[in-house]
Amino acid sequence: MRNVRCGKVLDLSGISPMRGLFSRNLLVNGGGPTRVNVFNLWSSLTCSQGKFSLAGSSSCTDCASGKWSANEGASSEATCAECVAGKHSSSVGASSISTCIECDAGKSGSASGAVSAGACTSCGAGTYSTAGASSCADCEEGKSSPSPAATSSSACLTCESGKFSGSAASACTSCAAGKASSSTGATGESSCSSCDGGTFSGVGSSACSSCAAGKSSSAPAAESESTCANCGTGSYSAAGASECATCNAGKSSSALAATAVTTCALCPRGTFSLAGSAQCEDCLAGTYSSTQGATESSTCQLCQAGKSFAGEGATQVADCVSCEAGSFSLAGSSSCTGCDAGKSSSTTGATSSSVCSSCGGGTFSEAGSSSCTDCDAGKSSSASGAVSAGACTSCGTGTYSTAGASSCADCEEGKASPSPAATSSSACLTCESGKFSGSAASACTSCAAGKASSSSGANSESSCSSCGTGRFSGTGSFTCESCTDGKFAAIGSSACTSCPAGTESEDSAATEESCINCEPGTYSPGGSACLGCPLEYCISGEYYKPDTNTCEDCPAGTISVAGVASIDDCEPCSGEGEYSNAGSALCSWAGSGTYPNPDRTGTLPCGAESGFCGLCPIGKFGTAAAHECTDCGNSGEYADEEGSPSCKFCLAGKKTNAKHTGCVDCDPGYFSGFAADSCSVCDDGKFNANHGMAECQPCHSFGVQHSFRSTLPPFSQLSCICNEGNFRKLGKEFFPLAGVCVPCLEVSAEGTDCKDVGLTTETLTLLPGFWRSSNTSTEIVQCASEDECVQVQAFNKTQQCIEGHDGPICENCLPKWSRSGVNGNCEQCPENAASGEAVLNYVIVVSVPCAMAIAVYICFRKRQIARAARKERRGKHTKRGSNAGVSVYSEDMREFRENNEKHWTSQLRTKVKILSSSFQIVAEFGSTLRITFPPVFVAFGNWIKGIFKLNLLQLGAFGCVFETNFHRMMLAYTMGPLLVTCCMYLGYFVYKKRFYHDQVKVEEMYDFCLNAFLSMTFALYAAVSDEN
């Protein structure tokens, strides 16, 4: 039973009617058991905090979760207050606000009356909250918070430089590439400033980076370093440059990405440059400039007319070279223009084409010629201004010309020249006897048959006289011959006619009627004198028949090797297979398939009843069934046995003989293959030294090393020859080869002329100005004078040197020749060598040394006299005793040496040495520098050479007085100074022995001899070394 009254409740459901009638523990709703008196059943109860009861309720109702109530006796649910936003409560019948639990920091709850923590939601990035917050607070501008559920404002981090943010930002936004911001906590994009030119930045940069030195960028707000381009050639930049600075005019820089103005180098002479140039430009060909740092091309000045410079960048006017003869140039020319072909000019430095003159007849010139070239001897040209040798046409037969001829000269009458391009009148050969010619004849015309001419050089046919009766002549005869006995000839006959058989003729017989019959016992076959009838008259195959006094043929079946006396002496053919025809000298042999008939006068075909069939002879073959033999005539075939059924073949290295009866070996230099009927000559570059070879051997492997040519026929190793530019050197050291081809340049780069093929050590050609000791020597020496070593013909010493010269490098004169003191060449002595100029020269040779010796002696005597005077003056004050003697000797020597140094001869000796050395050098200019001087200077040089080199033998033409040769002259120049030295030493030795007590004299003589020896050595060294 329930009873509700005014917020109080009585619960009677637990009372038993029979028990506890008077008292009972009652459970009051919401409270503990209450002992009540049953008599107070209608007494009321109050609802506790957190509960409420509606009117008539028998019990109190708990406030729902998320609510609470601190009121007791609440009579409605409205007394249950909701937990505020940001809090929650899961308790039922909560009696206090403390039961509302705050949302955790970093979360918020916007609804009131939340019943659980699930109503609290986490704060997003860019916001934060403290505990019990009903909403999340935003991070302020310039800050951001990347983490959700932030619990305080400290989670909002200030944006770094290069970034910015608005409020509630989860992350700071980076400045775009090409912009930068140096401030922290920036609140907007306006804080990001664009980069200036010469700088760049990436995304989120706090500052713009400068382009490196040597680079530049003109673009604003550049986003990467790739916008910084290298400075090109001719420019430079510092770091952060928006553009590259250019090098000034007159300077250049070839460097890329140059970082400083110091890379701009000043243009050297001969060049110029504009501003910003990568390199200085050379002055054009034909111009020059001596200015450094030139800024424009106008500084390059033109070479003068008559000069040119082919290259670029000339630095001075001296670089402009004068035009050579045969050319000219205008101002500023890069090259000299050659005179046109057909013209020439000998002027150097010519300024116009007017100096070029046309070549005359008989000459020609190519473009740029300094002189016109003569047409070769044997050719001529009538045209002026010819441009090539092709204008020179060869003289025809019967004519000739010397070099430079404008027309060919005719051979005179009575002479002829069969060869074209004859070079002199000596080519016109005098017509022989029996011939004649007019002018310009290519050949002499022979006198007609029946005529003759005994004179040479005949100029017309009238010189040919007709032969008389009984005489004849052939074409071109110089005399008429008499007819032999038994013949006759009319006037002008070209041949004699034979008298009939049995007749003969008398002298000068003119017709057949002049022929008379032979007397009995004689005979004439016709055309001869009548002869006695001897046995020897009959020839082979004949016998003598006395009845008719004639020779008759031996009958068929017989032969006569020589003429026989009678028919009985004709021998019968009786051998196996032999037969003969009438008049046979030898028996014939029956051919294959035949046999002789019984009387041996012919042959019959073989048959079953025949007793003999002949075998084929050597050189032929035939089978048993054949009726005739066949020649072995094909290539390489032969048959060396009788009755051969077939032909054999020659082996390699052999060939068949002419009759194909055998094989013979090929000769050296030839070879053959199998079955050859002839041998072939070895190919070029191969040889064969043996008989019967099947192939030839290569020269370079078995003959001469490096040889690839050979002479024909190449029958030995020595047939292997060398190509041009090489020569063959033989020697045992090359065995098994015969030699080796040596390049001429290895022997002498300048002295050989190896244009021909097949040169050997013996035939090695030298150029003028070079010499070798023999035709087997490969040591080439350059001559002191090119004129002396002319090389007219190689390998013969006398022909290596100019006339009158001989010995090594043609420096010696032949006997009866002497070297001239004027031009230095060997000149022939006069016929009477003991008179005239020769005697005068001999006097000079003797006088000069004598004069020098006398001068030396006078000087020496003057010194002796002076010394004696000094000694006499000093002797008056000299004290006796050993110490005094030593003092006097020392004083004398000191005074002698001082006076000797001051003496005029000592001072003059030094000056003479200098002068002599200077003139010795001048004398050797020509041979040392290889320069051709004018004849006047050459003569002067040779003259002073003979004087200052003390070449007395040259000055005195010694070779004209005494017979000399190279070895005698070399001995004289070598032994002469030695003999003089020995004489000086001997004189000093004698003097020392004589004046041993006077040491001052001895010392004076020693000094004198020593100075004389040194002076002589200095004076004679040049001459002696020059000869040796």
Residue pairs with C-beta under 8 A, 6 or more apart in sequence:
1 12
1 13
2 9
2 10
2 11
2 12
2 13
2 58
2 59
3 9
3 10
3 12
3 41
3 42
3 58
4 10
4 53
4 55
4 56
4 57
4 58
5 42
5 44
6 44
7 44
7 46
7 47
7 53
7 73
7 74
7 75
8 44
8 45
8 46
8 47
8 73
9 28
9 29
9 30
9 44
9 45
9 47
9 53
9 57
9 58
9 59
9 60
10 26
10 28
10 41
10 42
10 43
10 44
10 45
10 58
11 26
11 27
11 28
11 29
11 58
11 59
12 26
12 41
14 24
14 26
14 27
15 24
15 26
15 38
20 38
21 38
22 37
22 38
22 39
23 35
23 36
23 37
23 38
24 35
24 36
24 38
25 33
25 34
25 35
25 36
26 33
26 34
26 35
26 36
27 33
27 34
28 34
28 45
29 45
29 47
29 53
29 58
29 59
29 60
30 45
30 47
30 48
30 51
30 59
30 60
31 45
31 48
34 45
36 43
46 72
46 73
47 53
47 60
47 72
47 73
47 74
47 75
48 60
48 72
48 95
49 69
49 70
49 71
49 72
49 95
49 96
50 62
50 63
50 68
50 69
50 70
50 80
50 93
50 94
50 95
51 60
51 61
51 62
51 63
51 69
51 74
51 93
52 60
52 61
52 63
52 69
52 71
52 74
52 75
52 76
52 77
52 79
52 80
53 59
53 60
53 61
53 74
53 75
54 61
54 75
54 76
55 75
61 77
62 92
62 93
63 69
63 77
63 79
63 80
63 92
63 93
63 94
64 77
64 80
64 92
64 115
65 89
65 90
65 91
65 92
65 115
65 116
66 82
66 83
66 88
66 89
66 90
66 113
66 114
66 115
67 80
67 81
67 82
67 83
67 89
67 94
67 113
68 80
68 81
68 83
68 89
68 91
68 94
68 95
68 96
68 97
68 99
68 100
69 79
69 80
69 81
69 94
69 95
70 95
70 96
70 97
71 79
74 80
81 97
82 112
82 113
83 89
83 97
83 99
83 100
83 112
83 113
83 114
84 100
84 112
84 134
85 109
85 110
85 111
85 112
85 114
85 134
86 102
86 103
86 108
86 109
86 120
86 132
86 133
86 134
87 100
87 101
87 102
87 103
87 109
87 114
87 132
88 100
88 101
88 103
88 109
88 114
88 115
88 116
88 117
88 119
88 120
89 99
89 100
89 101
89 114
89 115
90 115
90 116
91 99
94 100
101 117
102 131
102 132
103 109
103 117
103 119
103 120
103 129
103 131
103 132
103 133
104 117
104 120
104 131
105 129
105 130
105 131
105 133
105 151
105 152
106 122
106 123
106 128
106 129
106 148
106 149
106 150
106 151
107 120
107 121
107 122
107 123
107 129
107 133
107 149
108 120
108 121
108 123
108 129
108 133
108 134
108 135
108 136
109 119
109 120
109 121
109 134
110 134
110 135
111 119
114 120
122 148
122 149
123 129
123 136
123 148
123 149
123 150
124 136
124 148
124 170
125 144
125 145
125 146
125 147
125 148
125 170
125 171
126 138
126 139
126 144
126 145
126 156
126 167
126 168
126 169
126 170
127 136
127 137
127 138
127 139
127 145
127 150
127 168
128 136
128 137
128 139
128 145
128 150
128 151
128 152
128 153
128 155
128 156
129 135
129 136
129 137
129 150
129 151
130 151
130 152
137 153
138 167
138 168
139 145
139 153
139 155
139 156
139 165
139 167
139 168
139 169
140 156
140 167
141 165
141 166
141 167
141 169
141 187
141 188
142 158
142 159
142 164
142 165
142 184
142 185
142 186
142 187
143 156
143 157
143 158
143 159
143 165
143 169
143 185
144 156
144 157
144 159
144 165
144 169
144 170
144 171
144 172
145 155
145 156
145 157
145 169
145 170
146 170
146 171
147 155
150 156
158 184
158 185
159 165
159 172
159 184
159 185
159 186
160 172
160 184
160 206
161 181
161 182
161 183
161 184
161 186
161 206
162 174
162 175
162 180
162 181
162 182
162 192
162 204
162 205
162 206
163 172
163 173
163 174
163 175
163 181
163 186
163 204
164 172
164 173
164 175
164 181
164 186
164 187
164 188
164 189
164 191
164 192
165 171
165 172
165 173
165 186
165 187
166 187
166 188
173 189
174 203
174 204
175 181
175 189
175 191
175 192
175 201
175 203
175 204
175 205
176 192
176 203
177 201
177 202
177 203
177 205
177 223
177 224
178 194
178 195
178 200
178 201
178 220
178 221
178 222
178 223
179 192
179 193
179 194
179 195
179 201
179 205
179 221
180 192
180 193
180 195
180 201
180 205
180 206
180 207
180 208
181 191
181 192
181 193
181 206
182 206
182 207
183 191
186 192
194 220
194 221
195 201
195 208
195 220
195 221
195 222
196 208
196 220
196 242
197 217
197 218
197 219
197 220
197 222
197 242
197 243
198 210
198 211
198 216
198 217
198 218
198 240
198 241
198 242
199 208
199 209
199 210
199 211
199 217
199 222
199 240
200 208
200 209
200 211
200 217
200 222
200 223
200 224
200 225
200 227
200 228
201 207
201 208
201 209
201 222
201 223
202 223
202 224
209 225
210 239
210 240
211 217
211 225
211 228
211 237
211 239
211 240
211 241
212 228
212 239
213 237
213 238
213 239
213 241
213 259
213 260
214 230
214 231
214 236
214 237
214 256
214 257
214 258
214 259
215 228
215 229
215 230
215 231
215 237
215 241
215 257
216 228
216 229
216 231
216 237
216 241
216 242
216 243
216 244
217 227
217 228
217 229
217 242
218 242
218 243
219 227
222 228
230 256
230 257
231 237
231 244
231 256
231 257
231 258
232 244
232 256
232 278
233 252
233 253
233 254
233 255
233 256
233 277
233 278
233 279
234 246
234 247
234 252
234 253
234 264
234 275
234 276
234 277
234 278
235 244
235 245
235 246
235 247
235 253
235 258
235 276
236 244
236 245
236 247
236 253
236 258
236 259
236 260
236 261
236 263
236 264
237 243
237 244
237 245
237 258
237 259
238 259
238 260
245 261
246 275
246 276
247 253
247 261
247 263
247 264
247 273
247 275
247 276
247 277
248 264
248 275
249 273
249 274
249 275
249 277
249 295
249 296
250 266
250 267
250 272
250 273
250 293
250 294
250 295
251 264
251 265
251 266
251 267
251 273
251 277
251 293
252 264
252 265
252 267
252 273
252 277
252 278
252 279
252 280
253 263
253 264
253 265
253 278
254 278
254 279
255 263
258 264
266 292
266 293
267 273
267 280
267 292
267 293
267 294
268 280
268 292
268 315
269 289
269 290
269 291
269 292
269 315
269 316
270 282
270 283
270 288
270 289
270 290
270 312
270 313
270 314
270 315
271 280
271 281
271 282
271 283
271 289
271 294
271 313
272 280
272 281
272 283
272 289
272 294
272 295
272 296
272 297
272 299
272 300
273 279
273 280
273 281
273 294
273 295
274 295
274 296
281 297
282 312
282 313
283 289
283 297
283 299
283 300
283 312
283 313
283 314
284 297
284 300
284 312
284 334
285 308
285 309
285 310
285 311
285 312
285 334
285 335
286 302
286 303
286 308
286 309
286 332
286 333
286 334
287 300
287 301
287 302
287 303
287 309
287 314
287 332
288 300
288 301
288 303
288 309
288 314
288 315
288 316
288 317
288 319
288 320
289 299
289 300
289 301
289 314
289 315
290 315
290 316
290 317
291 299
294 300
301 317
302 331
302 332
303 309
303 314
303 317
303 320
303 329
303 331
303 332
303 333
304 317
304 320
304 331
305 329
305 330
305 331
305 333
305 351
305 352
306 322
306 323
306 328
306 329
306 349
306 350
306 351
307 320
307 321
307 322
307 323
307 329
307 333
307 349
308 320
308 321
308 323
308 329
308 333
308 334
308 335
308 336
309 319
309 320
309 321
309 334
310 334
310 335
314 320
322 348
322 349
323 329
323 336
323 348
323 349
323 350
324 336
324 348
324 370
325 345
325 346
325 347
325 348
325 370
325 371
326 338
326 339
326 344
326 345
326 346
326 368
326 369
326 370
326 371
327 336
327 337
327 338
327 339
327 345
327 350
327 368
328 336
328 337
328 339
328 345
328 350
328 351
328 352
328 353
328 355
328 356
329 335
329 336
329 337
329 350
329 351
330 351
330 352
337 353
338 367
338 368
338 369
339 345
339 353
339 355
339 356
339 365
339 367
339 368
339 369
340 353
340 356
340 367
340 387
341 365
341 366
341 367
341 369
341 387
341 388
342 358
342 359
342 364
342 365
342 384
342 385
342 386
342 387
343 356
343 357
343 358
343 359
343 365
343 369
343 385
344 356
344 357
344 359
344 365
344 369
344 370
344 371
344 372
345 355
345 356
345 357
345 370
346 370
346 371
347 355
358 384
358 385
359 365
359 372
359 384
359 385
359 386
360 372
360 384
360 406
361 381
361 382
361 383
361 384
361 406
361 407
362 374
362 375
362 380
362 381
362 392
362 404
362 405
362 406
363 372
363 373
363 374
363 375
363 381
363 386
363 404
364 372
364 373
364 375
364 381
364 386
364 387
364 388
364 389
364 391
364 392
365 371
365 372
365 373
365 386
365 387
366 387
366 388
367 387
373 389
374 403
374 404
375 381
375 389
375 391
375 392
375 401
375 403
375 404
375 405
376 389
376 392
376 403
376 423
377 401
377 402
377 403
377 405
377 423
377 424
378 394
378 395
378 400
378 401
378 420
378 421
378 422
378 423
379 392
379 393
379 394
379 395
379 401
379 405
379 421
380 392
380 393
380 395
380 401
380 405
380 406
380 407
380 408
381 391
381 392
381 393
381 406
382 406
382 407
383 391
386 392
394 420
394 421
395 401
395 408
395 420
395 421
395 422
396 408
396 420
396 442
397 416
397 417
397 418
397 419
397 420
397 442
397 443
398 410
398 411
398 416
398 417
398 428
398 439
398 440
398 441
398 442
399 408
399 409
399 410
399 411
399 417
399 422
399 440
400 408
400 409
400 411
400 417
400 422
400 423
400 424
400 425
400 427
400 428
401 407
401 408
401 409
401 422
401 423
402 423
402 424
409 425
410 439
410 440
411 417
411 425
411 427
411 428
411 437
411 439
411 440
411 441
412 428
412 439
413 437
413 438
413 439
413 459
413 460
414 430
414 431
414 436
414 437
414 456
414 457
414 458
414 459
415 428
415 429
415 430
415 431
415 437
415 441
415 457
416 428
416 429
416 431
416 437
416 441
416 442
416 443
416 444
417 427
417 428
417 429
417 441
417 442
418 429
418 442
418 443
419 427
422 428
430 456
430 457
431 437
431 444
431 456
431 457
431 458
432 444
432 456
432 476
432 478
433 453
433 454
433 455
433 456
433 478
433 479
434 446
434 447
434 452
434 453
434 464
434 476
434 477
434 478
435 444
435 445
435 446
435 447
435 453
435 458
435 476
436 444
436 445
436 447
436 453
436 458
436 459
436 460
436 461
436 463
436 464
437 443
437 444
437 445
437 458
437 459
438 459
438 460
445 461
446 475
446 476
447 453
447 461
447 463
447 464
447 473
447 475
447 476
447 477
448 464
448 475
449 473
449 474
449 475
449 477
449 494
449 495
450 466
450 467
450 472
450 473
450 492
450 493
450 494
451 464
451 465
451 466
451 467
451 473
451 477
451 492
452 464
452 465
452 467
452 473
452 477
452 478
452 479
452 480
453 463
453 464
453 465
453 478
454 478
454 479
455 463
458 464
466 491
466 492
467 473
467 480
467 489
467 491
467 492
467 493
468 480
468 491
468 508
469 489
469 490
469 491
469 508
469 509
469 510
470 482
470 483
470 488
470 489
470 507
470 508
470 509
470 510
471 480
471 481
471 482
471 483
471 489
471 493
471 508
472 480
472 481
472 483
472 489
472 493
472 494
472 495
472 496
473 479
473 480
473 481
473 494
474 494
474 495
475 494
482 507
482 508
483 489
483 496
483 505
483 509
484 496
484 527
484 528
485 504
485 505
485 528
485 529
486 498
486 499
486 503
486 504
486 505
486 515
486 524
486 526
486 527
486 528
486 529
487 496
487 497
487 498
487 499
487 505
487 509
487 527
488 496
488 497
488 499
488 505
488 509
488 510
488 511
488 512
488 514
488 515
489 495
489 496
489 497
489 509
489 510
490 510
490 511
491 510
497 512
498 526
498 527
498 528
499 505
499 509
499 512
499 515
499 524
499 526
499 527
500 512
500 515
500 526
501 524
501 525
501 526
502 517
502 518
502 523
502 524
502 526
502 530
503 515
503 516
503 517
503 518
503 524
503 526
503 530
504 515
504 516
504 518
504 524
504 528
504 529
504 530
505 514
505 515
505 516
506 514
506 516
509 515
518 524
518 530
519 530
521 532
521 533
522 530
522 531
522 532
522 533
523 530
523 531
523 533
523 537
523 549
523 550
524 530
524 531
531 537
533 544
533 549
535 544
535 563
535 564
535 565
536 563
537 544
537 551
537 563
538 544
538 551
538 560
538 563
538 564
539 551
539 562
539 563
540 560
540 561
540 562
540 563
540 585
541 553
541 554
541 559
541 560
541 583
541 584
541 585
542 551
542 552
542 553
542 554
542 560
542 563
542 564
542 583
543 551
543 552
543 554
543 560
543 563
543 564
543 565
543 566
543 567
543 569
543 570
544 550
544 551
544 552
544 563
544 564
544 565
544 566
545 551
545 552
545 567
551 563
552 567
553 582
553 583
554 560
554 564
554 567
554 570
554 582
554 583
554 584
555 567
555 570
555 582
556 580
556 581
556 582
556 584
556 599
556 600
556 601
556 602
557 572
557 573
557 579
557 580
557 599
557 600
557 601
558 570
558 571
558 572
558 573
558 580
558 584
559 570
559 571
559 573
559 580
559 584
559 585
559 586
559 587
560 569
560 570
560 571
560 585
561 585
561 586
564 570
572 600
573 579
573 580
573 587
573 588
573 596
573 600
574 600
575 587
576 612
577 589
577 590
577 595
577 596
577 612
577 614
577 615
578 587
578 588
578 589
578 590
578 596
578 600
579 587
579 588
579 590
579 596
579 597
579 600
579 601
579 602
579 603
580 586
580 587
580 588
580 600
580 601
581 588
581 601
581 602
589 614
589 617
590 596
590 603
590 612
590 613
590 614
591 603
591 614
591 616
591 622
591 627
591 628
591 629
592 613
592 614
592 615
592 616
592 620
592 622
592 626
592 627
592 628
592 629
593 605
593 606
593 613
593 622
593 625
593 626
593 627
593 628
594 603
594 604
594 605
594 606
594 613
594 614
594 627
594 628
595 603
595 604
595 606
595 610
595 611
595 612
595 613
595 614
596 602
596 603
596 604
596 612
597 603
597 604
604 610
605 627
606 613
606 627
615 642
615 643
616 622
616 629
616 639
616 642
616 643
616 644
617 629
617 642
618 639
618 640
618 641
618 642
618 644
618 659
618 661
618 662
619 631
619 632
619 638
619 639
619 659
619 660
619 661
620 629
620 630
620 631
620 632
620 639
620 644
621 629
621 630
621 632
621 639
621 644
621 645
621 646
621 647
622 628
622 629
622 630
622 645
623 645
631 660
632 638
632 639
632 647
632 656
632 660
633 660
634 647
634 677
635 675
635 676
635 677
636 649
636 650
636 655
636 656
636 674
636 675
636 676
636 677
637 647
637 648
637 649
637 656
637 660
637 675
637 677
638 647
638 648
638 649
638 650
638 656
638 657
638 660
638 661
638 662
638 663
639 646
639 647
639 648
639 660
639 661
640 648
640 661
640 662
647 660
649 674
649 675
650 656
650 663
650 672
650 674
650 675
650 676
650 677
651 663
651 674
652 672
652 673
652 674
652 676
652 694
652 695
653 665
653 666
653 671
653 672
653 692
653 693
653 694
654 663
654 664
654 665
654 666
654 672
654 676
654 692
655 663
655 664
655 666
655 672
655 676
655 677
655 678
655 679
656 662
656 663
656 664
656 676
656 677
657 663
657 664
665 691
665 692
666 672
666 679
666 688
666 691
666 692
666 693
667 679
667 691
667 713
667 715
668 688
668 689
668 690
668 691
668 713
668 715
668 716
669 681
669 682
669 687
669 688
669 712
669 713
669 714
669 715
669 719
670 679
670 680
670 681
670 682
670 688
670 693
670 713
671 679
671 680
671 682
671 688
671 693
671 694
671 695
671 696
672 678
672 679
672 680
672 694
673 694
681 712
681 713
681 714
682 688
682 696
682 710
682 713
682 714
683 696
684 709
684 710
685 698
685 699
685 700
685 707
685 708
685 709
685 710
685 720
686 696
686 697
686 698
686 699
686 710
686 714
687 696
687 697
687 699
687 702
687 703
687 710
687 714
687 715
687 716
687 717
687 719
687 720
688 695
688 696
688 697
688 714
688 715
689 715
689 716
689 717
696 714
697 703
699 707
699 708
699 709
699 710
699 714
699 717
699 719
699 720
700 706
700 707
700 708
700 720
702 717
702 736
702 737
703 710
703 717
703 719
703 720
703 737
703 738
704 717
704 720
704 721
704 722
704 728
704 737
704 738
704 739
704 740
704 741
705 734
705 737
705 739
705 740
705 741
706 722
706 726
706 740
706 741
707 720
707 721
707 722
707 728
707 741
708 723
709 720
709 721
709 722
709 723
709 757
709 758
710 719
710 720
710 721
711 719
711 721
711 758
713 719
714 720
717 737
717 738
717 739
718 730
718 738
720 728
720 738
721 728
721 757
721 758
722 728
722 741
722 742
722 757
722 758
722 759
722 760
723 741
723 757
724 754
724 755
724 756
724 757
725 743
725 744
725 745
725 754
726 741
726 742
726 743
726 744
726 754
726 759
727 741
727 742
727 744
727 747
727 752
727 754
727 759
727 760
727 761
727 763
727 764
728 739
728 740
728 741
728 742
728 758
728 759
728 760
728 761
729 739
729 740
729 741
729 742
729 760
729 761
729 778
730 738
730 739
730 760
730 761
731 739
734 740
742 778
744 752
744 754
744 759
744 764
745 752
747 764
747 778
747 780
748 770
748 780
750 767
750 770
750 782
751 766
751 767
751 769
751 770
751 780
751 782
752 764
752 765
752 766
752 767
752 770
752 780
753 765
753 766
753 767
754 764
754 765
756 765
759 765
761 775
761 776
761 778
762 775
762 776
762 795
763 775
763 794
763 795
764 775
764 778
764 794
765 791
765 794
766 772
766 780
766 789
766 791
766 794
766 800
767 791
768 786
768 789
768 790
768 791
769 782
769 783
769 785
769 786
769 789
770 780
770 781
770 782
770 783
770 789
770 791
771 780
771 781
771 782
771 783
771 789
771 800
771 801
771 808
771 809
771 810
772 778
772 779
772 780
772 781
772 800
773 779
773 808
774 797
775 794
775 795
781 808
781 809
782 809
783 789
783 809
783 810
783 811
784 809
784 811
784 927
785 810
785 824
785 926
785 927
787 802
787 825
788 801
788 802
788 805
788 809
788 810
788 811
788 825
789 800
789 801
789 802
789 809
789 810
790 800
790 801
790 802
791 799
791 800
792 799
792 800
793 799
794 800
797 806
798 806
800 810
801 810
802 810
802 825
804 813
804 814
804 817
804 825
804 826
804 827
804 828
805 811
805 812
805 813
805 814
805 817
805 825
805 826
806 812
806 813
806 814
806 965
806 966
807 965
807 966
808 966
811 966
811 1027
812 964
812 965
812 966
812 969
813 819
813 826
813 959
813 964
814 826
815 959
815 963
815 964
815 965
816 828
816 829
816 833
816 959
816 960
817 826
817 827
817 828
817 829
817 959
818 826
818 827
818 829
818 841
818 957
818 958
818 959
818 960
819 825
819 826
819 827
819 954
819 957
819 959
820 826
820 827
820 942
820 954
820 957
821 942
821 943
821 946
821 954
821 955
821 957
822 939
822 942
822 943
823 935
823 938
823 939
823 942
824 938
824 941
824 942
824 945
824 954
829 838
829 957
829 959
829 960
830 836
830 837
830 838
830 960
832 838
833 960
833 961
834 961
837 957
838 957
838 960
838 961
839 961
841 955
841 956
841 957
841 958
841 960
841 961
842 956
842 957
842 958
842 961
844 952
844 955
844 956
845 952
845 953
845 955
845 956
845 958
848 952
848 955
849 952
856 1012
859 905
860 1008
863 900
863 903
863 1004
863 1008
864 1001
864 1004
866 899
867 892
867 896
867 1000
867 1001
867 1004
870 892
870 895
871 892
871 1000
874 888
874 891
874 892
878 884
878 888
889 999
889 1000
892 1000
893 1000
893 1003
896 1000
896 1003
896 1004
900 906
900 1007
909 1011
909 1015
913 1018
915 948
916 948
916 1018
916 1019
919 944
919 947
919 948
920 945
920 948
920 949
920 1022
922 941
922 944
923 941
923 942
923 944
923 945
923 948
923 949
924 945
925 931
925 933
925 941
926 932
926 933
926 938
926 941
933 941
945 951
945 954
946 952
946 954
946 955
947 955
948 1022
949 1022
949 1023
949 1026
950 1019
950 1020
950 1022
950 1023
951 1023
951 1026
952 958
953 959
953 969
953 972
953 973
958 964
969 1027
970 1027
970 1028
973 1023
973 1024
973 1027
973 1028
974 1024
974 1028
976 1020
977 1016
977 1017
977 1020
977 1024
980 1016
981 1013
981 1016
984 1009
984 1012
984 1013
985 1009
987 1009
988 1005
988 1006
988 1009
991 1001
991 1002
991 1005
992 1002
992 1005
995 1001
995 1002
995 1005
996 1002
